[in-house]
Amino acid sequence: MKLLAPKYYLDFSCIADQCKHSCCIGWEIDIDAKTMKKYSSLEDKYSKNIRNSIEMEDTPHFKLAENDRCPHLNEKGLCNIILNCGENCLCDICREHPRFYNYTNTGKEVGIGMSCEAACKLILDSNNFDEFVIISEDEAPAEAVEFDAIGERKRIFDILKHSDFCESFEEKMSFLYEIYDIYLDADDVRKTLSQLEYLNSEHKELFNKFTTDNTHDKSLDAKLLRAFAYFIFRHCSEAESHEEFFVSLSFATVCVRLIASLSTEENIYEIARIVSEEIEYSEQNIEMIKNSFYLDEKVFNELFN
């Protein structure tokens, strides 16, 4: 099986202490069993600090320090585990973030999530979202599925990047609405967004500015198209049916429309990061938005047949 990634993935690296929104603050970090075993056997000078920082109740996790900081995040914004023990002593969550994985009919894919500010800037600035590179390869075969989500995704990516008959963001979105029969009612979307769980309560009021009107700054078109391609890549690639693809594509449309509603040239990177953090990192929020797009089975079959 091949492990594929968007070409821009090769340029990603953590910016560590330069990050304004550290992933080491505000999150309770669970420790996987393999790493727990490693921590139990460590004998270097920092090992006692690691073991004393772990709460064993329920799933083993690091006990957050003041201001919800990871206990191993030093005053310079660097990780003491890496500094003292090396990156090989990181638990799975810390080592993998902000990566995510898709399992598709063509193989396994890895991407980076926009909640990470370094990843977000890279995604919005990279026009090679439709180009994929092989990261690794093994002998395990890809699982066969009847629905070709990757072929459907390529169809959309071609429209986003190459269509001569519809050039602007709005023209491309309108064309895709027509192809997939997507309809967004701004009032309904705002109602759904108001029911989400928020990490920052101020974002609830911010998201209430969602609109489907064509009022965004047109200089943002290229970045909005790349953001849309990212949401499609992340959420549509594992679809196993037309209905699942339609629902995931509608979800992606809500996310990019929300970014378009709130962004200016000065804040688009931060808005995209916030949308990703508030929505993509909560399964409940994702499902709440997706559930608003499921159609009656009879209606759906008539539409896609």
C-alpha positions in Angstrom: 0.0 0.0 0.0 1.3 3.5 -0.9 1.3 6.3 1.6 0.5 9.5 -0.3 0.5 13.1 0.7 -0.2 16.5 -1.0 3.0 17.8 -2.4 3.0 20.8 0.1 3.2 18.2 2.9 7.0 17.9 2.2 7.5 21.5 3.2 5.8 21.2 6.6 7.8 21.6 9.9 6.8 22.6 13.4 7.7 26.2 14.2 7.9 25.3 17.9 8.5 28.4 20.1 7.5 30.7 17.2 3.9 29.4 17.3 1.3 31.8 18.7 -1.2 29.0 19.3 0.8 26.2 20.8 -0.7 22.7 20.6 0.9 22.2 24.0 -1.6 24.5 25.7 -5.2 23.9 26.4 -5.3 20.2 25.5 -5.3 17.2 27.8 -2.7 14.9 26.1 -3.4 11.1 26.3 -0.4 8.8 26.4 -0.5 5.6 24.3 0.3 2.2 25.8 3.6 1.8 24.0 4.9 5.2 25.1 3.7 4.5 28.7 5.8 1.4 28.7 8.8 3.4 27.5 8.3 6.0 30.2 8.2 3.3 32.9 11.6 2.0 31.8 13.4 5.4 31.3 16.4 5.9 33.5 17.8 9.3 32.4 17.8 12.4 34.6 14.4 13.7 33.3 12.5 10.4 33.5 11.2 11.1 37.1 9.7 14.4 35.9 7.8 12.6 33.2 6.5 9.9 35.5 5.4 12.4 38.1 3.5 14.4 35.5 1.2 11.5 34.5 -2.3 11.1 35.8 -3.3 7.4 35.5 -7.0 7.8 36.1 -9.0 6.6 33.1 -6.6 7.0 30.1 -3.1 7.9 31.2 -2.4 11.6 30.4 -0.2 14.5 31.3 -1.6 16.6 34.2 -1.9 20.1 32.9 0.0 22.8 34.7 -1.0 26.5 35.3 -2.9 28.1 32.4 -3.6 24.6 31.0 0.0 24.2 29.8 1.6 20.8 29.2 3.9 20.2 32.2 6.8 19.7 29.8 6.4 23.0 27.9 9.2 25.3 29.2 9.1 29.0 29.5 10.7 29.4 26.0 7.8 27.4 24.4 10.0 24.3 23.8 9.4 20.7 24.9 11.5 19.4 27.7 10.9 15.8 26.7 12.5 16.5 23.4 15.3 18.5 24.9 16.1 15.9 27.5 15.1 12.6 26.0 14.8 13.1 22.3 11.8 13.1 19.9 11.6 9.3 20.0 10.2 9.7 23.6 7.1 11.7 22.5 3.7 10.0 22.7 1.8 9.3 19.6 -0.4 12.4 19.8 2.5 14.8 20.2 4.6 13.1 17.5 1.7 13.0 15.0 0.0 16.3 15.5 -1.2 18.0 13.2 -1.2 15.0 10.9 -4.3 13.0 9.9 -4.8 9.9 7.8 -7.2 8.9 5.1 -7.8 5.3 4.0 -9.0 5.3 0.4 -9.5 3.0 -2.5 -6.0 3.9 -3.9 -4.1 3.6 -0.6 -3.4 5.6 2.6 -3.0 9.3 2.7 -1.5 11.7 5.2 -2.3 15.4 5.5 -1.8 18.2 8.0 -4.7 20.0 9.8 -5.4 23.7 9.5 -5.7 24.2 13.3 -1.9 24.3 13.3 -0.9 27.9 12.2 2.2 26.6 10.3 0.1 24.1 8.4 -2.7 26.6 7.8 -0.3 29.1 6.1 1.3 26.4 4.1 -2.1 25.0 2.9 -3.5 28.5 2.0 -0.3 29.5 0.2 0.2 26.3 -1.8 -1.3 25.9 -5.2 -0.2 22.3 -5.7 -3.1 20.8 -3.6 -4.0 18.5 -6.5 -0.5 17.0 -6.7 0.3 14.0 -4.5 3.7 12.4 -3.7 4.5 8.9 -2.4 5.9 9.1 1.2 6.4 5.4 1.6 5.2 2.1 0.3 4.6 -1.4 1.7 3.2 -4.7 0.4 -0.2 -4.4 2.1 -2.9 -4.0 -0.6 -5.4 -1.1 -0.6 -8.9 -2.1 0.3 -11.3 -2.4 -2.6 -14.5 -0.2 -2.4 -17.3 0.2 -4.9 -17.4 4.0 -4.8 -14.5 5.9 -6.3 -14.2 8.9 -3.9 -10.7 9.7 -5.2 -12.0 9.9 -8.8 -14.8 12.2 -7.6 -12.3 14.3 -5.7 -10.1 14.6 -8.8 -13.0 15.8 -10.8 -13.6 18.6 -8.3 -9.9 19.5 -8.0 -9.8 19.9 -11.8 -12.7 22.4 -11.6 -11.0 24.3 -8.8 -7.7 24.6 -10.5 -8.2 24.5 -14.2 -11.7 25.3 -15.4 -11.5 28.0 -18.0 -15.3 28.5 -18.2 -15.6 29.5 -14.5 -12.6 31.4 -13.1 -13.6 33.1 -9.8 -14.3 31.4 -6.5 -18.0 32.2 -6.7 -18.3 30.8 -10.3 -16.6 27.6 -9.4 -18.7 27.2 -6.2 -21.9 27.9 -8.2 -20.9 25.3 -10.8 -20.3 22.7 -8.1 -23.6 23.5 -6.4 -25.3 22.8 -9.7 -23.4 19.5 -10.3 -24.0 18.1 -6.8 -27.3 19.9 -6.1 -25.9 21.6 -3.0 -28.1 24.3 -1.4 -27.1 26.3 1.7 -29.7 28.2 3.6 -27.8 30.8 5.6 -30.4 30.9 8.5 -30.3 27.1 8.8 -26.5 27.0 8.8 -26.3 29.8 11.5 -28.8 27.9 13.6 -26.6 24.7 13.3 -23.4 26.7 14.1 -25.1 28.2 17.2 -25.5 24.6 18.6 -21.9 23.6 18.3 -19.6 23.1 21.3 -17.0 25.9 21.4 -13.5 26.0 22.8 -13.8 29.8 22.9 -17.2 31.1 23.6 -16.5 34.3 21.6 -16.3 32.3 18.5 -20.0 31.4 18.7 -20.8 35.0 18.1 -18.2 35.3 15.4 -19.6 32.3 13.5 -23.1 33.9 13.6 -21.8 36.2 10.9 -22.0 33.3 8.4 -23.4 34.3 5.1 -23.9 32.8 1.6 -23.8 36.3 0.0 -21.1 37.0 -2.5 -19.6 39.8 -0.4 -16.1 38.5 0.4 -12.9 40.3 -0.7 -12.2 38.9 -4.2 -8.4 39.1 -3.5 -9.0 36.0 -1.2 -10.3 33.8 -4.0 -7.1 31.8 -4.4 -6.8 31.1 -0.7 -10.5 30.2 -0.4 -10.1 27.7 -3.2 -7.1 26.1 -1.5 -9.0 26.0 1.8 -11.9 24.3 0.0 -9.6 21.7 -1.6 -8.2 21.0 1.9 -11.6 20.4 3.4 -12.5 18.1 0.5 -9.2 16.2 0.8 -9.7 15.7 4.5 -13.4 14.9 4.7 -14.5 13.5 1.3 -11.6 11.1 0.5 -12.9 8.2 2.6 -16.5 8.4 1.3 -17.9 4.9 0.4 -21.0 6.1 -1.3 -22.5 9.0 -3.3 -24.5 10.0 -0.2 -21.5 10.0 2.1 -19.5 12.1 -0.5 -22.4 14.5 -0.9 -22.8 15.0 2.8 -19.0 15.5 3.3 -18.8 17.9 0.3 -21.7 19.9 1.8 -19.8 20.0 5.1 -16.7 21.3 3.3 -18.8 23.9 1.6 -20.1 25.2 5.0 -16.5 25.4 6.3 -15.1 27.4 3.4 -18.2 29.6 3.3 -17.7 30.4 6.9 -14.0 31.4 6.3 -15.2 33.5 3.3 -17.8 35.2 5.5 -15.3 36.2 8.2 -12.0 36.8 6.4 -10.0 39.8 5.2 -6.5 39.9 3.7 -5.2 40.6 7.2 -6.9 37.8 9.1 -7.7 34.9 6.7 -4.9 32.7 8.1 -6.2 33.1 11.7 -9.9 32.7 10.7 -9.1 29.5 8.8 -7.2 28.2 11.8 -10.1 29.0 14.1 -12.7 27.4 11.9 -10.6 24.2 11.8 -9.9 24.2 15.5 -13.5 24.8 16.5 -15.1 22.4 14.0 -12.7 19.8 12.7 -11.4 18.7 16.1 -14.8 17.9 17.6 -16.5 14.8 16.2 -19.7 16.0 17.7 -19.5 19.3 15.8 -18.6 17.6 12.5 -21.6 15.2 12.9 -24.0 18.0 13.8 -23.2 19.9 10.6 -23.2 16.8 8.4 -26.5 15.6 9.8 -28.2 18.7 8.5 -27.4 17.5 4.9 -28.7 13.9 5.0 -31.5 13.5 2.6 -34.6 11.3 2.6 -33.4 8.0 1.0 -36.0 8.2 -1.8 -35.1 11.9 -2.5 -31.4 11.0 -2.5 -31.8 8.1 -4.9 -33.9 10.2 -7.3 -31.2 12.9 -7.2 -28.2 10.8 -7.8 -29.7 8.2 -10.2 
